[in-house]
Structure formats: C-alpha cells, structure tokens
Amino acid sequence: MLLTELVRKKLEDSLCLYHIGGERKSGDILQEQKHNISVDAKFQNLKKMVALADGLREALHNEKIDVVGDTLHKGWLYKKDLARGISNSDIDSLYAEALRNGAVGGKLLGAGGTGFLLIFSENHTTLRKHLQCKVLPFTIDREGTKIIFYE
C-alpha cells in the first residue's frame, strides 16, 4: 500500500526525530527481550504491538492520520515493558516533557536506552524549545533504505 500525497505530507509535518544522545550496547537489551518473550505477558505485548501496526496501516490507508500519535504512544508503553534498559529516567522525563508541550505520542527508535525519539505533534516549534535536543529532519520516500555513505 502506498501512502497518498496527503498522508505523506501530513506525516512529514507531524513527525520529528529528536536525538537524545548517549551510548549503550544494544545486544544486552535485545538478548533480554529475546529471553523475555518466553514469558506470556511479554509475548502478549509483542502481539499487541503487531496489532497496533496492523491497525495503523489500515488507518493510514483510510487517511486517518490522527491515530498515529496514540498508536506510537501505546506501542512505546508496550515496548518499554519488554526489557530493562529500553528506557531510563532521562528518556522518560524527556518523553513526559514532550507530552506536556503538545506531543500526542512517540517512541524511542532502536533497541532502547539511547538514540532518537520519534514524536508526533502538531507543533514541533514549541517542542524544540522545551526538549532542547538536536533535531534530525527527514522525509518519507518510496525507495526504501539506501546507503548514502560507505567508508
């Protein structure tokens, strides 16, 4: 399913990546997640995350962009419960600050512990002032992943 131009533009206007910095070994977090999915409650969280993704795909297909923030928020709550180290007090504080200042939802990208917060909001100008993070601009394309630098 391809996004319509209206949906693509609205997503680009509403989503922003905030670099929170830090370093961690993703393998430790991912190993714990792998172990934890044998616990039924954690496995149920994974199933809920898949259901959220399916619902979001359907909503975007129907140009219902307003559900993106809430879907990201619910997915973030499920993800945080999968393993220790996915979030920490700094990340939780930054995310709470985003919500207090107009964000509808978001999630940390990657394994956890550091990296980028993807935030859905109608007003990123206000968020940029309050979060004081580096912002990574991006656009949505139809080509998928490509290598832009190779050493």
N, C-alpha and C positions, 0 to 999 in steps of 0.2 A: 504494500500500500504506500503510495506516495503522498506526502503532505501537500495540501493545496498551498498556493502562494499566501493566502490569508493566514492560514495556520502557521506556516513557516515564519512569516513576518512577525506575527503576534508572539510566538515563542522566542524569537530573537530579541524582541523588545522587552520581554518579561523575565528572561533568564539571564543570569550573570554569574561568572566564576570569580570567587574571591579566594586568593591564595593565602593560606593561613601559615604556611611555612612549617619548619620542623623536619626531623628525620626519624625514621623507625625502620625496623626490619619487617616487611610485610609477611614474610614467611611464618613468623611466630603467630601472628594474628590469624593467618589463613589456616595454619595447622590446627589451631584451637577450634576454628569454625568447622573444619572437616571432622574433627573428633566430636564436636557438639551436635552435629546433625543426626547422630545416632540417638540423641535424647529426643523423645517425641515432641516436646514443646518447641524445641529449636527447629525440628523438621517442619512442624506446623507453621512456624514463622516463615520458612522458605516457601511453603505452599501459598501462604498469604501474599508474599512478595510477588510470586508468579501471577496470582490472580489480580493483583494491583496493576501489573504490567499489561495483562490482557485487557483489563478494563480501560486503562489509559489509551491503549492502541485504538480501541473502539470509540472512545470519546473523541480522540483527535481525528479519526476518520469522519466523525459527525460534526467536526468543527466546534466541539465543546472544550475550549481551551481553559475555561475557568476551573476545571477539575485538576489541572496539573499541579498546582501548589499543594493542595490537600493530599494528592496521591504521593507526591515526593515526601511530604511530612510523615504520612503513615508508613511509607517504606523505610524512612530513616529510623523511626521508632522500632520497627521490626529488626532492621539491620543491627542497631545498637545492642539488641538483646542476644545476638548470635555468639558474641565472644567478648571477653575483656579486651581492652585496648583499642576497640573500634572508635570509641570516643574517649574524651577525658574532660576534666573540669574546664579547661581553656576552650575547647571546642564547644562544649555545652553552653558556656557563657556567651560565646560569640553567636551561636545559633539563637539563643534566647534574646540577645540584643537585636538580631535581625528581625525576629518575630515582633518585638516591641516597637520596631520602627518601620513597620509596613510590610514585611515579608509575609507571604501566605504559607510558604513551606520551602523545603530544601533538603539537601542531603550532602553528606561528605562523599566525595568520589574516591574510588580505590578501596584498598583493604581496610583502611582506617588509621587513626592516630595522627594523621597529618595530611597535607595536600591541599585540595580545593573544595570549598563549599559551593555547591550549585544552588543558587537561591532564585525562587520565583517571586517576583514583586512587580507592582505597577510603578514603583518609584525608586529606581536604583540611585538616583542622585542623593536622596536622603540617606539611604543605606551606606553609600560610600563614605559619607561624612562620619557616621556613627561606628562603622566597622573598622575603619582605618586599615584596610588590607589592600594589597596590590590587587588590581582587577585585571583579569585576562579576557580581553574581548574575543568573541568567536562568532562565527556564522554557521548556519546549518546548510550543508551541501548535499548533493545527491550522489557524490562519487564514493563516499566511504573513506576509510582510513588510507592515508598515503604517506610515504616517507618524504619529509621535507628537508631533512639534514642527515647525512651519514658520514661518519668520520672514518 
